[in-house]
Amino acid sequence: MQERFSFQTEAKQLLELMIHSVYSNRDIFLRELVSNASDALDKRRIELLAHPEYEEMEPGKKLSSPGIRLSRGDEGNILFVSDNGVGMNRDELTSYIGTIARSGTKEFLAALKERKEAASAEALIGQFGVGFYSSFMVADRVDVVTRRLGDEKGWRFSSPGDGTYTIEESEREEPGTTVIVYLKKPDPEKNEKDYTDEWTIRDIIRKYSDFIAYPIVMSTEKKNDGKTEVVDEVLNSGKAIWRRSEKDVSDEEYTEFYKHISGDWEPPLGHVTFSVEGGTEFRGLLFFPARAPFDLHFAPRREGVSLYIKNVFIMNDCKGLVPSWLRFIAGVVDSEDLPLNISREILQDNPHLRIIRKSLIRRVLSALKKMMGEDRTKYNGFWKEFGSVIKEGLVPAELSEKGNMDGILDVCLFPSLNAGDGYISLKEYVDSMKEGQKYIYYLTGRKLSVLRSSPLLERCRRMGWDVLLLADPVDEIFAPSLPSFEGKEFRSLEREDALEEVDLSASEGEKPEGAAGFLKEVLSDFVKDVRISFRLTNSPACLVNDREGGSFAMEQILRSMGQEVPPMKRIMEINPGHPVIKGLQRLLDSGEDMGSMKEYAFLLHDQCILAEGGHIEDPSLLANRIAVMLSRMLEAEKGPESTGL
């Protein structure tokens, strides 16, 4: 006898909310039904362990092999999703399928009304296990025919999604559940799909349910010797490669899987597998690409780590799993107990996700450190492709997750003064420090070739001290905030006190005090001070910052971004032993007209800016000054000839 039930008054509103607001992708209904069928098969296996007598339905007839079957009605608008899992009895049918009819509906809607924020609503919805009702996005009516394992009687649930449903006795040959979806007619103007189309079903299963452990079978037509035959075809691979032991998976299988999920045509550079058990259970497989994709530095960019839950695909672009500075990684994370909201599309912010994220970061950094130690050539190639992205993790804003700084610094490589065309790690730098060197020295800029010829390197080059050369834009952002590495502090060579352990004052010979005073007076609009120093060995002068001043490279970056940055007044340090400074001092001592000598001061300042890769605000003025200097030189050269000497 058929029994008719009505949902509570609020239930219809809730159903409309789920159908029209929660799910953004209509394809998900099939994923939900297949996932429910897989869960039912898991429960069957557990139930049979406790009750092995259920294996025999009747004398001489045993349960068939576990599986999921998809089929289409003859009329073309019906889709069947069947399993031979644990099934349901009448009470379970009312309790599980009729979840939204429970008394919690009213409280749910009241809470939803109080919490207007989308995130809060999603968290509330996540407390209701009613993914089955996503079927009403595409259906006019949904029936469920089910029989509980161990029972002889079956039941049918039917609802048009209007707030009512019926339950009656029904026949089912084998325990399990069949969901019958009476599909709405697809609207071509809205580009809606026909969910009875074979290739549409194939595509959805491949995308969302390919790694379900049980076979998903569908009858398809095949041509054989000119004849059309109907055969059963398994639509899913069932090979969750990340759930298999690493020793049982070949390199070819890993490469094939990487290409499948990433779309990359090259084999991966390496991979990381992991399986974590305990309070939070998850496993995964992550790959390091060999080359950077063209859009690595473009925003927005889809991340490469997919989220699965018990082999069921949830989302491709799971930004919550890995930070942006690991966005080049491709792979899969499969959680056993990560809570989801009703649509399985939006993760709740919960401790499980944070635990997984922290574990992934630690394992990736550990794998990179291992690669660096075992195959330096291979790692150098990797760093050349992705190093600038990894260093984004050193930016202060990215360090909200404590404990990343040391791990990132361990895997960083840098060009350096003594490394030639190669790279050096911080550990290698510290191990090679000379006696008396207190700091890890670095110099930032916008071009590596310019940094290598910077006057600021001259004293370190003579003393044999190495200097890290940081030419990536991100270097300028994180470098000033670096604390220390193995007890050694970082120090920029642009700072006035960079080489404080070395006496840079002029202690021998005459000090060109007159030249320093003259330059300070003439260049007062451009420099804060002019000092005599032995920092330089080959160049006549350089510009440095005081302890509170920002770097020249950061000033250039901000200007390139269109920001108006007032020119910084820096300190000019002059080399008392350089012929230019000595010559300037001789001219001053000889009583040369200081007005005619101002061009020397301006030219010297411009030379300092060019040496550090800067741009002269008025290039034509610089050209005129050079022309004047050349004219004076040429006049001096022909002077004796013109006088007949």
GILIN-V148535 format. One record per backbone hydrogen bond with DSSP energy under -0.5 kcal/mol. NH is the residue of the N-H (numbers start at 1). CO is the residue of the C=O. If there is no record, write none. Layout:
BEGIN
nh:NH co:CO
nh:NH co:CO
END
This chain:
BEGIN
nh:3 co:167
nh:5 co:165
nh:7 co:163
nh:11 co:8
nh:12 co:8
nh:13 co:9
nh:14 co:10
nh:15 co:11
nh:16 co:12
nh:17 co:13
nh:18 co:14
nh:19 co:15
nh:20 co:16
nh:21 co:17
nh:22 co:17
nh:23 co:18
nh:24 co:22
nh:28 co:25
nh:29 co:26
nh:30 co:27
nh:31 co:27
nh:32 co:28
nh:33 co:29
nh:34 co:30
nh:35 co:31
nh:36 co:32
nh:37 co:33
nh:38 co:34
nh:39 co:35
nh:40 co:36
nh:41 co:37
nh:42 co:38
nh:43 co:39
nh:44 co:40
nh:45 co:41
nh:46 co:42
nh:47 co:43
nh:48 co:44
nh:49 co:45
nh:50 co:46
nh:51 co:47
nh:54 co:51
nh:55 co:52
nh:56 co:53
nh:57 co:55
nh:57 co:61
nh:58 co:61
nh:61 co:58
nh:63 co:55
nh:68 co:215
nh:69 co:82
nh:70 co:217
nh:71 co:80
nh:73 co:78
nh:76 co:73
nh:79 co:181
nh:80 co:71
nh:81 co:179
nh:82 co:69
nh:83 co:177
nh:84 co:67
nh:86 co:40
nh:93 co:89
nh:94 co:90
nh:95 co:91
nh:96 co:92
nh:97 co:92
nh:97 co:93
nh:98 co:93
nh:99 co:96
nh:101 co:98
nh:102 co:99
nh:105 co:102
nh:106 co:103
nh:107 co:103
nh:108 co:104
nh:109 co:105
nh:110 co:106
nh:111 co:107
nh:112 co:108
nh:113 co:109
nh:114 co:110
nh:115 co:111
nh:116 co:114
nh:121 co:117
nh:122 co:118
nh:123 co:119
nh:124 co:120
nh:125 co:121
nh:126 co:122
nh:127 co:124
nh:128 co:125
nh:129 co:127
nh:130 co:128
nh:133 co:130
nh:134 co:131
nh:135 co:132
nh:136 co:133
nh:137 co:134
nh:138 co:135
nh:139 co:135
nh:140 co:182
nh:141 co:182
nh:142 co:159
nh:143 co:180
nh:144 co:157
nh:145 co:178
nh:146 co:144
nh:146 co:155
nh:147 co:176
nh:148 co:153
nh:149 co:86
nh:151 co:148
nh:154 co:170
nh:155 co:146
nh:156 co:168
nh:157 co:144
nh:158 co:166
nh:159 co:142
nh:161 co:164
nh:165 co:5
nh:166 co:158
nh:167 co:3
nh:168 co:156
nh:170 co:154
nh:176 co:147
nh:177 co:83
nh:178 co:145
nh:179 co:81
nh:180 co:143
nh:180 co:178
nh:181 co:79
nh:181 co:179
nh:182 co:141
nh:182 co:180
nh:183 co:77
nh:183 co:181
nh:184 co:138
nh:188 co:186
nh:190 co:187
nh:191 co:188
nh:192 co:187
nh:195 co:193
nh:197 co:194
nh:201 co:197
nh:202 co:198
nh:203 co:199
nh:204 co:200
nh:205 co:201
nh:206 co:202
nh:207 co:203
nh:208 co:204
nh:209 co:204
nh:209 co:205
nh:212 co:209
nh:217 co:68
nh:217 co:215
nh:218 co:233
nh:219 co:70
nh:220 co:231
nh:222 co:229
nh:224 co:227
nh:227 co:224
nh:229 co:222
nh:229 co:227
nh:231 co:220
nh:231 co:229
nh:233 co:218
nh:235 co:216
nh:235 co:233
nh:237 co:210
nh:238 co:210
nh:240 co:238
nh:241 co:239
nh:243 co:240
nh:244 co:241
nh:248 co:245
nh:249 co:246
nh:254 co:250
nh:255 co:251
nh:256 co:252
nh:257 co:253
nh:258 co:254
nh:259 co:255
nh:260 co:256
nh:261 co:257
nh:262 co:258
nh:263 co:259
nh:269 co:288
nh:270 co:288
nh:272 co:286
nh:274 co:284
nh:276 co:282
nh:282 co:276
nh:282 co:280
nh:283 co:334
nh:284 co:274
nh:285 co:332
nh:286 co:272
nh:287 co:330
nh:288 co:270
nh:289 co:287
nh:296 co:293
nh:298 co:295
nh:304 co:329
nh:306 co:304
nh:306 co:331
nh:307 co:315
nh:308 co:333
nh:309 co:312
nh:310 co:335
nh:312 co:309
nh:313 co:208
nh:313 co:311
nh:314 co:307
nh:315 co:307
nh:318 co:305
nh:318 co:316
nh:319 co:317
nh:321 co:318
nh:322 co:318
nh:326 co:323
nh:327 co:324
nh:329 co:326
nh:330 co:287
nh:331 co:304
nh:332 co:285
nh:333 co:306
nh:334 co:283
nh:335 co:308
nh:335 co:333
nh:336 co:281
nh:337 co:281
nh:341 co:346
nh:344 co:341
nh:347 co:345
nh:348 co:339
nh:350 co:348
nh:353 co:350
nh:354 co:350
nh:355 co:351
nh:356 co:352
nh:357 co:353
nh:358 co:354
nh:359 co:355
nh:360 co:356
nh:361 co:357
nh:362 co:358
nh:363 co:359
nh:364 co:360
nh:365 co:361
nh:366 co:362
nh:367 co:363
nh:368 co:364
nh:369 co:365
nh:370 co:366
nh:371 co:367
nh:372 co:368
nh:373 co:369
nh:374 co:370
nh:375 co:371
nh:379 co:375
nh:380 co:376
nh:381 co:377
nh:382 co:378
nh:383 co:379
nh:384 co:380
nh:385 co:381
nh:385 co:382
nh:386 co:382
nh:387 co:383
nh:389 co:386
nh:390 co:386
nh:391 co:387
nh:392 co:389
nh:393 co:390
nh:394 co:391
nh:395 co:392
nh:398 co:395
nh:399 co:396
nh:401 co:398
nh:402 co:400
nh:404 co:401
nh:407 co:403
nh:408 co:404
nh:409 co:405
nh:410 co:406
nh:411 co:407
nh:411 co:408
nh:412 co:408
nh:412 co:409
nh:414 co:424
nh:415 co:469
nh:417 co:467
nh:419 co:416
nh:422 co:419
nh:424 co:414
nh:426 co:412
nh:429 co:425
nh:430 co:426
nh:431 co:427
nh:432 co:428
nh:432 co:429
nh:433 co:430
nh:437 co:434
nh:438 co:436
nh:440 co:489
nh:441 co:439
nh:442 co:491
nh:443 co:468
nh:445 co:470
nh:451 co:447
nh:452 co:448
nh:453 co:449
nh:453 co:450
nh:454 co:451
nh:457 co:454
nh:458 co:455
nh:459 co:535
nh:461 co:457
nh:462 co:458
nh:463 co:459
nh:464 co:460
nh:464 co:461
nh:465 co:460
nh:468 co:441
nh:469 co:415
nh:470 co:443
nh:470 co:468
nh:471 co:469
nh:475 co:472
nh:476 co:472
nh:476 co:473
nh:477 co:473
nh:477 co:474
nh:478 co:474
nh:479 co:475
nh:481 co:478
nh:482 co:479
nh:485 co:488
nh:488 co:485
nh:489 co:487
nh:490 co:483
nh:491 co:440
nh:493 co:442
nh:495 co:492
nh:496 co:545
nh:498 co:495
nh:500 co:497
nh:502 co:499
nh:504 co:502
nh:507 co:505
nh:512 co:510
nh:513 co:511
nh:516 co:512
nh:517 co:513
nh:518 co:514
nh:519 co:515
nh:520 co:516
nh:521 co:517
nh:522 co:518
nh:523 co:519
nh:524 co:521
nh:526 co:523
nh:527 co:523
nh:528 co:570
nh:529 co:570
nh:531 co:572
nh:533 co:574
nh:534 co:504
nh:542 co:573
nh:544 co:571
nh:545 co:494
nh:549 co:546
nh:555 co:551
nh:556 co:552
nh:557 co:553
nh:558 co:554
nh:559 co:555
nh:560 co:556
nh:561 co:557
nh:562 co:559
nh:563 co:558
nh:565 co:563
nh:566 co:564
nh:570 co:526
nh:570 co:568
nh:571 co:544
nh:572 co:529
nh:573 co:542
nh:573 co:571
nh:574 co:531
nh:575 co:540
nh:576 co:574
nh:578 co:575
nh:582 co:578
nh:583 co:579
nh:584 co:580
nh:585 co:581
nh:586 co:582
nh:587 co:583
nh:588 co:584
nh:589 co:585
nh:590 co:586
nh:591 co:588
nh:592 co:587
nh:597 co:593
nh:598 co:594
nh:598 co:595
nh:600 co:597
nh:601 co:597
nh:602 co:598
nh:603 co:599
nh:604 co:600
nh:605 co:601
nh:606 co:602
nh:607 co:603
nh:608 co:604
nh:609 co:605
nh:610 co:606
nh:611 co:607
nh:612 co:608
nh:612 co:609
nh:613 co:610
nh:614 co:609
nh:619 co:616
nh:621 co:618
nh:622 co:618
nh:623 co:619
nh:624 co:620
nh:625 co:621
nh:626 co:622
nh:627 co:623
nh:628 co:624
nh:629 co:625
nh:630 co:626
nh:631 co:627
nh:632 co:628
nh:633 co:629
nh:634 co:630
nh:635 co:631
nh:636 co:632
nh:637 co:633
nh:638 co:634
nh:639 co:635
nh:642 co:638
nh:643 co:639
nh:644 co:641
nh:645 co:640
END
